[in-house]
Amino acid sequence: MNPERLAPRLFGRRVPLVLVAWLAAVWVTLWGDLSVGNVLGGLVAGLVVTWLLPMPVLDPGLRLRPVALVVFLVWFAWDLVLSTARVVFWVAHPGRPPSQIVRTPLRTTSDSMVVLILVALSTVPGTLVLEVDERELVVHVLGRREDATEIARADVAELESRIVRAFGTRRDREELG
């Protein structure tokens, strides 16, 4: 589809029609009454807002690769199950669970990839990102006994690789080697 058709020019500025339609729908929803006047008012308000306050063109630095995404999601779901079982075991087990704070380096320099890694790590039970410092993460790991440092570093490196394969740009994938 031609992008010119989705964002025609109005007095020299591009006006994205999809955004105008979305703003009109929000307008009608906020008024709580589906009428011709509200729809037209929403379209006019959407046109004015998008023309007066143009959005900059941003590239979030994400590329979606469906096969790698499915592989990542299956692996991540399995990691969630194992981590949940580990946390449940230590909650039900008497005594203090083993925990450790681990510094682990990241190989990627993409801010988008780092944010996805942080979200994924914070989602996994028993793992919490405490600090991000110059492409190095400080992670709290619960429930690992032997070699917790090396296991945590390997887990973060594996997560990073899978996220970059699923969402990274060509440059991101080249950084990992």
N, C-alpha and C positions, 0 to 999 in steps of 0.2 A: 504494500500500500504506500502511496506517495505521502511523505510527511508534510508536504506543502498543503495537501488537502485537509490534514488534521490541525494545522496551525496557519490559517491564512493571515494575510497582513491587513491591519486596520489602522489607517493613518500612519503607515510606515513601521508599525510594530507587529510582531507575530502574536496572535491570540490563540492559545491552544483550546480547541473546541471541547476536548474531553474534560479539561479542567473547568471550563465554563459550565458544561453540563453537570459536573459534580457539584460545583458551587450552587447551581440552581436547585439541585436536589436537596442540598443541605438547607438552603433558604426555605424551600417549601416545607421541609421537615420541621424546621424551627418555628415556622408560622403555624404548623399543625393543621393546615387546610389546603387541600388540593383543589385549586381553582385556576382559571385562566389568568387572572390578575396576579396571583402569587407566582405562577410559572413564568410569566413574562417579567415580573419584577425580579425574580431570581436570575433569569437570563441577563437582564440589564445589569444587575448588581455583579454577576459573574464577569460580564464583559468589561465593566468599569474597573473592577479589581484587577483582572488579569492584564488589562491595558495599562493601568496606572502603576501597578507593582509587578513588573515582569520577573519571572523566576529565572535565575541563572541556569545555564546548562551544566549539569553536574554528572560526572562519571564516578559512580561509587567504587569502581575497581573490582566489580564482581562479574564473573562469567559463569554461567550455569552449564555444567556437563552432566546430562541425565544419568549415564551409566555410573560415573564416579559418585554422583549424588546418592543413587540407590545403594551402592556399596558402603558409602559413609553412613547412611541412615541405618542399614542393617547392623553394621559394626557398632554404631553408637547405641542402638537399642540393646544389643547384647551387653555392652559395657554398662548401661544403666541397670540391667537385670543383675549382673554380677556385683556391681557396686552396692546396689540396694541390699542384696543378700549379705554382703560383707558387713554393712552397717547394722542390719537387723541382728546378725550374729553377735556383734560386739555390744549392742544394746541389751540383748538377752543374756549375755555372758557376764558373770559376776566379775567385779574388778574393773580397773581402769583400762580402757582400750589403748593400744599403741597408736601413737600419732607422731608425726614428724613435720617439720617445716623444711621444704626443699627448694633450693634455688635451681631453676632449670632455664637454659638458654633457648631462645627462639631463633630459627634460621631465617624466617621471613622478615622483610622490612615493610610490608604493606600494612597500613593502619587498618584497612578493612579486614584483612586476614587475622590480625591480632585481636580485633574486637570479636570476630566469630570464635576464635580459640578461647577467649575469656568467657564468652557466653556458654560455650559447650562445657568448659571445665567447671564453671559455677553451677551448671545443671546437674552434673554427676554427683550423686550422694557420696559424702565422705571426702569430697575435694572442694577446696575453697581457695580462690586466688586472693592473696593478701596484698600483693604489690606488683606493679609493672614498672621495671626500671631499665631503661636503655636496652630494650629487646631481651630482657631477662625477667622471668616470672618468679615470684615467691609464692609457693603453693603449700597449703596445709593439707596433709594427707592423713586420713584416719584408717586404721585397721590393717596396716601392713607391718609385718614383723621383720623378716630378714631382708636385707638389701633394699629398704624402702626408698633410699635416694636414687639408686640406679633404676629401680622399677618405675618410680614416678617420672624420672627423666625420659625413660623409654616410652612410657604411656603418653606423655605430652608430645614427644617427637612423632609418635605414630598418629596422634590426633591432628597435629599440625599438618603432617603429610596428607592425610585423608581430606582435611578441609581445603587445603590448597589445590589438591587434585579435583575436588568437586566444585570449588568456587573461584579459584585463582585465575589470574591472567597468565599469559605466556611468560611474562617477566617473573611473576611469582613462582611459577613452576620451575623456571630456570635457576632461581635462587636456591631451591632445594636440591638441585643437582640431578 
